[in-house]
Amino acid sequence: MPMPSNDDAFGQVPVVLVGSGRSGTTWVLDTIAEANGMNCIFEPLHPILGGAAQRFSNRYLVATDSEPELARFIGSILRGQHPGFWTRYRERPRRLYPSLEVVSSVSAAKHWVKRWQYVLQHHRRFRMMRGRPLIVKFIRANLMLGWIKANFPCRILHVLRHPLAVIESKMRLWEQDWDPNGPLQSYLSDPRLTADLDADWDAVRSAAASSAAAAHAAIWCIENLIPLRQAPNLGLVTTFYECLASEEAAAEWVRVISCLGLERVPSRASLTRPSQQASAATRERLFTKGRIGLIDVRSKLGEDRVADIACMLDRFDVRVYDVNRYEPINTTNLIDRKC
């Protein structure tokens, strides 16, 4: 069920921003949206929304699949309709309710007030306004980009970040959102996915079962290699967090903004502002020790975990990152591709 023209609502086709969780996608979302006066919808496939969001989160779909329920859901999103509190305010409502801990602990009360401050700040910064173009950020749609492009007019930006940085962040936070078992089992039990992506799946299963770091690495590989492989045929815009966050990022931002059909490159001030999803410690580091990309995550993971991740990258024949260097490699054919 293709979506009708979006011109009446926003004046141009929407931008769909995708990436694995903890890849810097929120930072990219906010800087692009603020520079270009865009309306934002945040992670509409988060399972906490229930319904279609929960049923289709992290699903592998191809262009010819017929999914009327998902088509209705994504269609409404790309017409600028928020499906829930999370997509508008980036917070779980239950965390905003006062609890016994909040009224009995000064530190808990302060944390609760900060959550409300973040919600209100976001509302003021990115409240939906009629006539503005739309950008939608997904971290659970990497495996359905062919289906999205076949059914909806949009431009898709795929952001990758070094797997060590992504995995360290997930393992440090280790909330329910980042438990690797659910998504990985879903991927490994999908015969179409395992047939379409070349890997030694028995070795992947064995390694992932014995190491959480390896399980996270397998998820990173699956969620990023499939979009990389599809990029030429789908016309995806591919970029790397490290390229966007470097001191020489100006040219890459110009390329990305041009390929998305937008006009304004984010200002330097907005590029140095931390993501709303960053932790308090990360926010402090950003202003006292430079960009997040310069932090040495190897020491935080430990060499055993780094070795597990490196082995998993080898099993999937990953060639865009190496655990021994920060910058992405072999990217010329991706970032030099014409829009």
Buried (B, 14 or more C-beta within 10 A) or exposed (E): BEBEEBEEBBEBBBBBBBBBBBBBBBBBBBBBBBBBEBBBBBBBBBBBBEEBBEBBBBBBBBBEBEBEEBBEBBBBBBBBBBBBBBBBBBBEEEEEEEEEEBEEEEEBBEBBEEBEEBBEEBEEEBEBEEEBBBBBBBBBBBBBBBBBBBBBBBBBBBBBBBBBBBBBBBBBEEEEBBBBEEBBEBBBEBEEBBEEBEBEBEEBBEBBEEBBBBBBBBBBBBBBBBBBEBBEEBBBBBBBBBBBBBEEBEEBBEBBBEBBEBEEBBEEEBBEBBBBBBEEEBBEBBEEEEBBBEBEBBEBBEEEBBBBBBBBBEBBEBEBBBBEEBEBEEBEEBBEBEE
